[in-house]
Amino acid sequence: MAQINVGIIGFGTVGAGTVELMLKNAQIITDRVGAPVVVKKIADLDISSDRGVAVDPELLTTNAMEVIDDPDIDVVVELVGGLDKARQFMLLAMKNGKHVVTANKALLAEYGRDIYGAAREHEVHLEFEASVGGGIPILGSLEGGLAANHIQTLVGILNGTSNYILTRMTREGLAYEKAVKEAVRLGFAEDPPRLDVNGTDAAHKLAILLSVATGAPLDFESLYREGIEALSPEDIQFAGDFGYQIKLLAIARFGDGWVEARVHPAMIPKNHILANVNEAYNAIYLEGDFVGPNLFYGLGAGRRPTGSAVVSDIMSVGRKILLRVKGPDHWVGRNQDSSGDIVVRPMDQLRSIYYFRFSALDSPGVLSKISGILGENQISVSSVIQKGRKTSGAVPVVMITHEAIEHDVFRAISRIDELDIVTDNTVIIRVEEGFPNGDTELEGRRLKAEGEKTRNLS
């Protein structure tokens, strides 16, 4: 019986999970591929640390080229992360006729056109399910069971670190800095977790999702991204009073020849299923024109979930090798040069509902001045909350608007922040209500909150 030989570059958390699964479930993998899948070589700069998985020391090397140049290796698995070295390894492996499996979201999001083009040029397979959502099989579903649909909406919680931090802030009222320290201490976050909390990681994943969903290339820099660093327990509490929960969302909505694509914190109705995705879990909600709403949920990172996705990709490549299928067979790989780029709608054209929190002096006429500027910019207010009055100094004034246009919002807020009655920059959070369930109940809770808690500053 023929066998599929695999070389792994990168023996960190995901690499160790990949090898562990391949050894533990070797018989299942053999039966489902149709031939043994064997780890022939593992490259890493550190080959002495204990990874919690027993491997033959003869398999280990500190030289990645021993994997790339080995004529017996069929599949190279790139798990080093980063951009420059990983890109070099993948392109050299493809040039040598190796099929490639990767979990490298940043590389695919920022240099996908180069990588897909190399796979096409050298007629090799490129698999990357593990790059989005850990063990959640979202990319295979987009190219498989959902392939006949126009995807109309995609909303995802794609970063487990940020979701864990927001969960702790929501449940326990922790300040952002303390929640980050807890996430680092428990191993849910790197120190510091910059790419996780500033929205870049989720934006990388959204870029890949969009390319797979459309088969077209995407300029990563066209994606709007904003992180959770400025969120406070106070805003999370006010969101709850209005019937919302705050999540870091990756959002894509398709229009006529364009897509609205963005990553930022957003308020969503408490009774929507995404509002109940907590801790380090990920979820992707999407709507297709024929299939309707679908939800994918699971652990978005970690040794075992991500290792599971990597091994599934290795198995997929193994079956194609046995069937002598030339690569690449992904339409995203085939179309990157023949299709026009995805047109991303400018962020300032976004129509949304907005949450504002102003720090205003407790003095007559404050609310009318703020409302006047909003009205002059075509922004109408749905609800107002003032929590607690002080004998002196600033008080929080919180508003939820009706739908408004982003450029009108920021024009108005820039004027408001210049007022001498406003003591700090206004907090702005977008509100997402474009979900198919819960609107009536949410509106009832909001009207109740408005009736009980609206106060005039006059």
LOTOR-210281 format. One line per field, with one value per residue (C-alpha): x, y, z. Coordinates in steps of 0.05 Angstrom, whole numbers, plus 5000, padded with zeros to 4 digits. Each point is the difference from the previous one (the first is absolute). Layout:
<rs>
c1 <- c(X / ...)
c2 <- c(Y / ...)
c3 <- c(Z / ...)
</rs>
This chain:
<rs>
c1 <- c(5000 / 5025 / 5010 / 4995 / 5063 / 4993 / 5051 / 4983 / 5033 / 4984 / 4993 / 4966 / 4930 / 4964 / 5057 / 5000 / 4924 / 5006 / 5052 / 4962 / 4936 / 5037 / 5032 / 4939 / 4950 / 5047 / 4954 / 4939 / 5041 / 5026 / 4930 / 4970 / 5056 / 5012 / 5074 / 5044 / 5017 / 5069 / 5039 / 5068 / 5034 / 4987 / 5039 / 5003 / 5054 / 4987 / 5002 / 5017 / 4938 / 4947 / 4937 / 4961 / 5002 / 5051 / 5035 / 5062 / 5059 / 5023 / 4940 / 5022 / 5042 / 5015 / 5006 / 4934 / 5033 / 5009 / 4924 / 4992 / 5055 / 4984 / 4977 / 4959 / 4956 / 4933 / 4968 / 5034 / 4962 / 5019 / 4986 / 5054 / 4953 / 5021 / 5011 / 5070 / 5029 / 4933 / 4990 / 5070 / 4989 / 4933 / 5023 / 5062 / 4960 / 4951 / 5058 / 5026 / 4932 / 4977 / 4928 / 4991 / 4956 / 5001 / 4965 / 5032 / 4942 / 5044 / 5039 / 4938 / 4964 / 5057 / 5036 / 4946 / 5006 / 5073 / 4987 / 4940 / 5037 / 5060 / 4953 / 4969 / 5067 / 5029 / 4934 / 5002 / 4946 / 4995 / 4955 / 4988 / 4938 / 5037 / 5012 / 4929 / 4962 / 5047 / 4962 / 4936 / 4992 / 4977 / 5045 / 4983 / 4927 / 5004 / 5032 / 4958 / 4930 / 4989 / 5034 / 4935 / 4978 / 5012 / 5024 / 4961 / 5023 / 5057 / 5010 / 5053 / 5033 / 5068 / 5049 / 4996 / 5047 / 4957 / 4937 / 5029 / 5019 / 4931 / 4968 / 5038 / 4985 / 4926 / 4990 / 5044 / 5005 / 5076 / 5038 / 5031 / 5072 / 4982 / 4963 / 5061 / 5045 / 4953 / 4999 / 5077 / 5005 / 4953 / 5034 / 4944 / 5042 / 5071 / 5034 / 4982 / 4942 / 5006 / 4975 / 4943 / 4972 / 5011 / 4958 / 5056 / 4994 / 4925 / 5010 / 5050 / 4948 / 4945 / 5044 / 5009 / 4925 / 4983 / 5050 / 4974 / 4927 / 5009 / 5060 / 5029 / 5062 / 4994 / 5045 / 5009 / 5013 / 4929 / 4970 / 4980 / 5025 / 4992 / 5016 / 4973 / 5054 / 4956 / 4940 / 4982 / 4956 / 4956 / 4984 / 4987 / 4951 / 4964 / 4996 / 4965 / 4950 / 4981 / 4993 / 5067 / 5065 / 5067 / 5041 / 5059 / 4968 / 5025 / 4944 / 4989 / 4937 / 4996 / 4968 / 4996 / 5072 / 5030 / 5008 / 4997 / 5058 / 5022 / 5025 / 4982 / 4964 / 4925 / 4938 / 4954 / 4933 / 5008 / 4953 / 5040 / 5039 / 5067 / 4990 / 5005 / 5066 / 5047 / 5070 / 5050 / 4948 / 4990 / 4936 / 4984 / 4928 / 4984 / 4940 / 4997 / 4948 / 4973 / 5025 / 4979 / 5035 / 5056 / 5043 / 5069 / 5024 / 5061 / 5069 / 5035 / 5071 / 5043 / 5044 / 4946 / 4946 / 5049 / 5041 / 4935 / 4990 / 5072 / 4995 / 4934 / 5036 / 5057 / 4949 / 4966 / 5065 / 5017 / 4936 / 5013 / 5070 / 4974 / 4947 / 5053 / 4960 / 5041 / 4999 / 4976 / 4927 / 4975 / 4964 / 5032 / 5067 / 4977 / 4968 / 5048 / 5027 / 4938 / 4949 / 4997 / 5017 / 4944 / 4975 / 4996 / 4950 / 5032 / 4987 / 4974 / 4940 / 4978 / 4928 / 4994 / 4970 / 5049 / 5012 / 5030 / 5026 / 5016 / 5035 / 4962 / 4996 / 4938 / 4973 / 4939 / 4992 / 5052 / 4953 / 4969 / 5068 / 5022 / 4933 / 5001 / 5067 / 4977 / 4937 / 5038 / 5037 / 4938 / 5009 / 4937 / 5001 / 4961 / 5016 / 5038 / 5026 / 5032 / 5024 / 5008 / 5005 / 5059 / 5001 / 5058 / 5044 / 4984 / 4945 / 4992 / 4947 / 4985 / 4961 / 4977 / 4986 / 4955 / 5036 / 5051 / 5057 / 5071 / 5029 / 4942 / 5013 / 5074 / 4988 / 4950 / 5043 / 5061 / 4958 / 4971 / 5068 / 5022 / 4945 / 5022 / 4944 / 5032 / 5058 / 5026 / 4999 / 4933 / 4997 / 4969 / 4978 / 4961 / 4936 / 4984 / 4926 / 4999 / 4983 / 4938 / 4977 / 4985 / 4985 / 4931 / 5021 / 5062 / 4959 / 4955 / 5059 / 5029 / 4935 / 4996 / 5071 / 4985 / 4938 / 5034 / 5068 / 4995 / 5020 / 5005 / 5061 / 4967)
c2 <- c(5000 / 5070 / 5049 / 5076 / 5031 / 5064 / 5051 / 5051 / 5068 / 5028 / 4956 / 5048 / 4995 / 4984 / 4957 / 4958 / 4992 / 4979 / 4946 / 4976 / 4989 / 4967 / 4950 / 4988 / 4991 / 4970 / 4942 / 5045 / 5046 / 4941 / 4971 / 5066 / 5021 / 4932 / 4998 / 5012 / 5073 / 5003 / 5057 / 4994 / 5063 / 5057 / 5066 / 5051 / 5045 / 4968 / 4924 / 4988 / 5025 / 4950 / 5008 / 4948 / 4952 / 4945 / 5002 / 4965 / 5049 / 4979 / 5037 / 5067 / 5052 / 5074 / 5010 / 5012 / 4987 / 4927 / 4996 / 5042 / 4965 / 4929 / 4964 / 4949 / 5052 / 5011 / 5052 / 5058 / 5027 / 5072 / 5018 / 5051 / 5060 / 5070 / 5026 / 5001 / 4933 / 4964 / 5029 / 4980 / 4928 / 4992 / 5028 / 4956 / 4939 / 5012 / 5012 / 4931 / 4969 / 4992 / 5009 / 5049 / 5002 / 5063 / 5033 / 5068 / 5049 / 5063 / 4974 / 4979 / 5065 / 5046 / 4959 / 4952 / 5020 / 4979 / 4935 / 4979 / 5019 / 4956 / 4941 / 5010 / 5008 / 4937 / 4961 / 4982 / 4999 / 5053 / 4988 / 5049 / 4981 / 5012 / 5074 / 5020 / 4976 / 4946 / 4934 / 5032 / 4974 / 5066 / 5005 / 4929 / 5016 / 5064 / 4961 / 4938 / 4998 / 5075 / 5008 / 5008 / 5060 / 5074 / 5016 / 5062 / 5012 / 4975 / 5020 / 4966 / 4999 / 4980 / 5016 / 4958 / 5045 / 5062 / 4960 / 4973 / 5070 / 5027 / 4941 / 5016 / 5074 / 4985 / 4947 / 5030 / 5073 / 4996 / 5058 / 4985 / 4999 / 4951 / 4954 / 5000 / 4980 / 4942 / 4977 / 5000 / 4965 / 4944 / 4991 / 5028 / 5059 / 5018 / 5055 / 5050 / 4975 / 5058 / 4967 / 4967 / 5061 / 5051 / 4962 / 4978 / 4925 / 5001 / 5042 / 4949 / 4946 / 5043 / 5012 / 4925 / 4987 / 5053 / 4973 / 4929 / 5022 / 5039 / 4968 / 5069 / 5035 / 5052 / 5058 / 4989 / 5074 / 5016 / 4966 / 5047 / 4975 / 5026 / 4965 / 4993 / 5039 / 5061 / 4962 / 5010 / 4963 / 5062 / 4992 / 4926 / 5016 / 5053 / 4951 / 4951 / 5053 / 5009 / 4925 / 4988 / 4963 / 5024 / 4954 / 5009 / 4983 / 4987 / 5022 / 4992 / 5019 / 4994 / 5053 / 5010 / 4992 / 5018 / 4972 / 5036 / 4970 / 5022 / 4977 / 5040 / 4994 / 5000 / 4996 / 4942 / 4979 / 4958 / 4948 / 4988 / 4936 / 5036 / 5039 / 4934 / 4979 / 5009 / 4985 / 4980 / 4972 / 5024 / 5001 / 5018 / 5018 / 5004 / 5005 / 4971 / 5018 / 4928 / 4967 / 5056 / 5010 / 4954 / 5001 / 4970 / 4996 / 4972 / 5013 / 5047 / 4986 / 4954 / 4939 / 4948 / 5038 / 5032 / 4935 / 4965 / 5049 / 4992 / 4925 / 5003 / 5041 / 4950 / 4945 / 5039 / 5009 / 4927 / 4977 / 5047 / 4973 / 4929 / 5020 / 5038 / 5064 / 5060 / 5062 / 5048 / 4979 / 5059 / 5051 / 5054 / 4976 / 4994 / 5069 / 5047 / 5028 / 4993 / 5033 / 5073 / 5019 / 5002 / 5072 / 5020 / 5056 / 5060 / 5000 / 5071 / 4976 / 4951 / 5006 / 4978 / 5013 / 5031 / 5003 / 5064 / 5013 / 5073 / 5026 / 5065 / 5054 / 4996 / 5068 / 5029 / 4991 / 4945 / 4949 / 5050 / 5022 / 4929 / 4981 / 5063 / 4982 / 4928 / 5025 / 5048 / 4938 / 4958 / 4957 / 4987 / 4972 / 4938 / 4995 / 5039 / 4978 / 5043 / 4957 / 5036 / 5075 / 5033 / 5066 / 5023 / 4976 / 4955 / 4949 / 4946 / 5013 / 4939 / 4997 / 4949 / 5029 / 4980 / 4978 / 5051 / 5006 / 4992 / 5064 / 5040 / 4968 / 5017 / 5070 / 5012 / 4969 / 5041 / 5063 / 4975 / 4982 / 5072 / 5026 / 5029 / 4960 / 4934 / 4977 / 4939 / 4968 / 4968 / 4924 / 4972 / 4927 / 4975 / 4960 / 4939 / 4982 / 4968 / 4931 / 4959 / 4990 / 5039 / 5070 / 5006 / 4978 / 5044 / 5061 / 4987 / 4998 / 5063 / 5038 / 4978 / 5023 / 5066 / 5012 / 4982 / 5033 / 5059 / 5065 / 5070 / 5041 / 5068)
c3 <- c(5000 / 4982 / 5057 / 5006 / 5029 / 5039 / 5022 / 5054 / 5007 / 5069 / 5061 / 5048 / 5028 / 4935 / 4973 / 5063 / 4997 / 4927 / 5015 / 5061 / 4959 / 4943 / 5048 / 5043 / 4943 / 4949 / 4983 / 4990 / 4956 / 4959 / 4990 / 4979 / 4954 / 4969 / 5017 / 5061 / 5014 / 5031 / 5033 / 4968 / 5026 / 5049 / 4998 / 5056 / 5028 / 5069 / 4996 / 5073 / 5038 / 5021 / 4958 / 5037 / 4941 / 4990 / 4933 / 4973 / 5009 / 4930 / 4971 / 5030 / 4965 / 5009 / 4925 / 4964 / 4932 / 5020 / 4996 / 4938 / 4960 / 5021 / 4936 / 5039 / 5035 / 4965 / 5046 / 5036 / 5060 / 5016 / 5073 / 5016 / 4993 / 4982 / 4930 / 4970 / 5019 / 4993 / 4931 / 4979 / 5025 / 4966 / 4933 / 5000 / 5018 / 4943 / 4952 / 5020 / 4984 / 5072 / 5019 / 5058 / 5062 / 5043 / 5058 / 4984 / 4997 / 4996 / 4941 / 4960 / 5016 / 4981 / 4946 / 4977 / 4927 / 5000 / 5037 / 4958 / 4937 / 5018 / 5014 / 4932 / 4964 / 5030 / 4999 / 5073 / 5053 / 5053 / 5061 / 5056 / 5040 / 5065 / 4983 / 5020 / 5061 / 5025 / 4996 / 4971 / 4928 / 4971 / 4938 / 4977 / 5009 / 4959 / 4943 / 5010 / 5028 / 4992 / 4932 / 4960 / 5043 / 4996 / 5070 / 5019 / 5072 / 5042 / 5072 / 5042 / 5068 / 4973 / 5056 / 5063 / 5040 / 4991 / 5013 / 5065 / 5023 / 4984 / 5036 / 5064 / 4994 / 4990 / 5053 / 5055 / 4983 / 4992 / 4970 / 4933 / 5027 / 5055 / 4952 / 4953 / 5058 / 5017 / 4928 / 4997 / 5067 / 4978 / 4933 / 4957 / 4976 / 4983 / 5040 / 4972 / 4956 / 4951 / 4935 / 5037 / 5036 / 4944 / 4950 / 4953 / 5013 / 4987 / 4938 / 4972 / 5009 / 4969 / 4939 / 4990 / 5009 / 4948 / 4950 / 5009 / 4998 / 4935 / 4967 / 4989 / 5029 / 5055 / 5018 / 5075 / 5013 / 4975 / 5062 / 5056 / 5067 / 5071 / 5065 / 5070 / 5037 / 5015 / 5027 / 5073 / 5049 / 5000 / 4926 / 5009 / 5056 / 4959 / 4942 / 5046 / 5022 / 4927 / 4989 / 4965 / 5010 / 4972 / 4956 / 4953 / 4933 / 4930 / 4954 / 4925 / 4963 / 4925 / 4955 / 4925 / 4979 / 5068 / 5069 / 5067 / 5040 / 5069 / 5068 / 5063 / 5067 / 4992 / 5042 / 4981 / 5030 / 5062 / 4973 / 4936 / 5001 / 4988 / 5065 / 5037 / 4969 / 5059 / 5027 / 4945 / 4953 / 4928 / 4958 / 4928 / 4982 / 4926 / 4954 / 4930 / 4949 / 4997 / 5064 / 5047 / 5068 / 5022 / 5063 / 5010 / 5072 / 5036 / 5028 / 4954 / 5022 / 5042 / 4991 / 4988 / 4961 / 4952 / 4995 / 4980 / 4943 / 4977 / 4999 / 4962 / 4947 / 4997 / 4990 / 4945 / 4963 / 5010 / 4967 / 4940 / 4993 / 4997 / 4949 / 4959 / 5003 / 4978 / 5043 / 5019 / 5001 / 5042 / 4958 / 5043 / 4974 / 4928 / 4996 / 5034 / 4935 / 4956 / 5045 / 5019 / 5071 / 5051 / 5004 / 5073 / 5015 / 5034 / 5075 / 5000 / 4959 / 5054 / 5024 / 5072 / 5068 / 5048 / 5075 / 5027 / 5070 / 5014 / 5063 / 5010 / 5053 / 5043 / 4979 / 4965 / 4925 / 4991 / 4970 / 4953 / 4974 / 4986 / 4969 / 4957 / 4968 / 4989 / 4966 / 4955 / 4975 / 4986 / 5063 / 5041 / 5070 / 5020 / 5074 / 5054 / 5067 / 5054 / 5058 / 5066 / 5009 / 5033 / 5038 / 4956 / 4944 / 4940 / 4994 / 4947 / 4948 / 4958 / 4935 / 4949 / 4932 / 4943 / 4938 / 4976 / 4950 / 5027 / 4970 / 5030 / 5068 / 5003 / 4973 / 5056 / 5055 / 4980 / 5012 / 5065 / 5028 / 4990 / 5045 / 5067 / 5034 / 4978 / 5043 / 4961 / 4932 / 4983 / 5001 / 4936 / 4991 / 4940 / 5012 / 4957 / 4997 / 4931 / 5027 / 4986 / 5072 / 5062 / 4974 / 5030 / 5069 / 4997 / 4982 / 5059 / 5047 / 4970 / 5007 / 5073 / 5012 / 4967 / 5042 / 5065 / 4991 / 4953 / 5036 / 4972 / 5014 / 5006)
</rs>
